[in-house]
Amino acid sequence: MYPQKSLDELEQQIKIDFENLNIPPKSWIISDNQAEKNEVDVAIIGAGMSALALALALLSQGIRCVLFEKEKDGQEGPWVKPALMQTLRSPKNIVGPALQFPSLTFQAWFKAQFGQEAWEQLDKIPRLQWHTYLQWFKKVTQPHILYEHELIELEVNSAHTQLTFSHQGEVIQYQASHTVLAMGIDSLSQPNIPSFMQGINTRFWEHSYAGSDYQRFKGLDLAVIGYSASAMDSTATALELGARQVEVLCRCKDFPRVNRGKVAANPGYLASYSEWSDAQKWQFHRYLKHAKTPAPYGSTLRVSKHQNAFFNFDQHIAHVEEHQNKLHIYTQDHCFVVDYLILATGYTLDWSKYTWLKQLESSIAKWKDMYTAPVHEQDNYMADQPYLSASFELQSKHSKLNLSQIYCFNYSASLSQGAQVGMIGGLNYGAQTLATAIAKKMYMASFDRQIDAVKRSEDYELTGREWNEAAPYSTRSKQ
C-alpha cells in the first residue's frame, strides 16, 4: 500500500523490494581477500551521502564493501556541522542516494511519517531533517561502517592499495583491491583563504566552513565576504543570533540570477557527459564558473528581511588590518570597521592536504597534462583538477604506477564526470556508474577462475532420472 502509514510499514516494504529484486544477488565474487587479515574487495573512504549511495549500488551488484569514516556514528557529512542553511537547495522530490528504489527516497520516508497532506505543504527539505533521513537510510541499507578511522597513509601496489588508519590512538592497516575516495566536498580541497588575510590573527576571522558557535557574535559588528549560498547562510545565522549588523561584501556588481548548472542537469546530460569531448567539458565548466551560481532564493530572503544586513556590491578587498581590537577592511571605496570577519570564499584544490595525497600527486594525471585549452580559455584552477577515466579512476601520468584501483568519487570529479557526484541530483547516476565499473573489473580480474567455475559447476538442471532411454528404433518400428 502506498504511501505507507509508518516507518515500520515502509521498512517492511523495503525488505520486500529487496527480495523481489534479488538483492543481494547470489554470490559470484572470486577473491583471495580474507576479512580476518583486514583484506577487503572495496574500501570506501567516508560514510556520508555519496558513500552510502555507492555502498547500496555495490550491494545491488553483489559486492560487499567496507566504509571507513573518521567521525563518530551520526556525525558524518556536513549536515549538522558546519552547514548553516535552513533547507536544501535541491527540490523536495530529489532521488539522491536512493538510486532506483522508490521506498528509499526522502519522499517515501517523509510521507510514511507525516502523510500526503504534509508532503504537499512542504516547500524545501529542512537541512537537519535531511540528516535524519540519511541516518535512517544508513540503518535500513546496513552498510559495513568502521567509525573513527582516519586515513593517514595510502600506498599503491600492483594489485591492491595498502591503507593505514588512525583509530582511537592505534594504527590499523587494511588492504583493498579497490579504494574509493568519498570524503565529501572537501575531499581534495581546503577552505580558500585569500592572500589579504595573511598575518591577520585568527581571533578576528574564520572561514564559513568552520562550524563554530555563532551565538558569540551577539552584539558584534560583522563582515561577510562573498555572495554564495554559504555567505547568505552565515550572514543570516549571525543576525538571527543577535549580531548588531553585518556588512556583506561582494566582488560582483550584482547577484547572478540563474542557476545555469541546475538548468543543465537533466537525464540526458547525466547519461551523455562521459561521451563529451575534453573541449566540450572544459568550455561548459568554464562557462558555469564565469556565469556563477546565485544563492538560493530562500537563503537570500533570510538575509534581506533584516534591516541591519547591508549588501555592498563591487567591493574588491585591497587589504585588511588589525587596529584597536577591530578589523579594518579596505576596499577601493571604503574602510569597513568590524569586530569579526567571515570568509565565504569557497574551496580550493590542495594536493598537499594529506601526506599520502602529496606523495601521489606527481603520478596523478591532471587536466593540464591531458588537455591544452585555447589561450582565451586558460584556467589554472580547472587545469589542476584530476583527469579521471569514465569510471572515476585516477589516471597515471606514467606507467610506473597504476592508479586505476583508486577512484575519485567526490566533488573534485566534477570536471571529468559532471554532476554525477558532488550534487544530490546526479548522485544516483554516479553511484551506479561506479558500481558497475567495479563489478566489471572484479569479474575480469578473476576471469580464468570465473570460466573455470563455469566448467566445473555441478549445479545440475537434470539428474538423469527425468526420462527413459528409448529402445532401438529398428526394434520399435516392427511393432
Secondary structure, DSSP 4 states (H G I P E B T S, - for coil): --S-SSHHHHHHHHHHHHHHTTSSPPP-------GGGTEEEEEEE--SHHHHHHHHHHHHTT---EEEESS-TT--SSTTTT---SEEEEETT--GGGTT-GGGSHHHHHHHHHHHHHHHH--EEEHHHHHHHHHHHHHHH--EEEES-EEEEEEE-SS-EEEEEEETTEEEEEEEEEEEE---TTSSEEE---GGGTT--GGGEEETTS---GGGGTT-EEEEE--SHHHHHHHHHHHHTT-SEEEEE-SSSS-----HHHHH-SHHHHHHGGGS-HHHHHHHHHHHHHH--PPPHHHHHHHHT-TTEEEE-S--EEEEEEETTEEEEEESS-EEEESEEEE---EEE-TTSSHHHHHHHTTB-BHHHH----GGG--HHHHTSB-B-TTSBB-BSSTTS--TTEEE-SGGGHHHHGGGSSSGGGHHHHHHHHHHHHHHHHHHHTHHHHHHHHHH----S--S-S--PPPPHHHHTT-
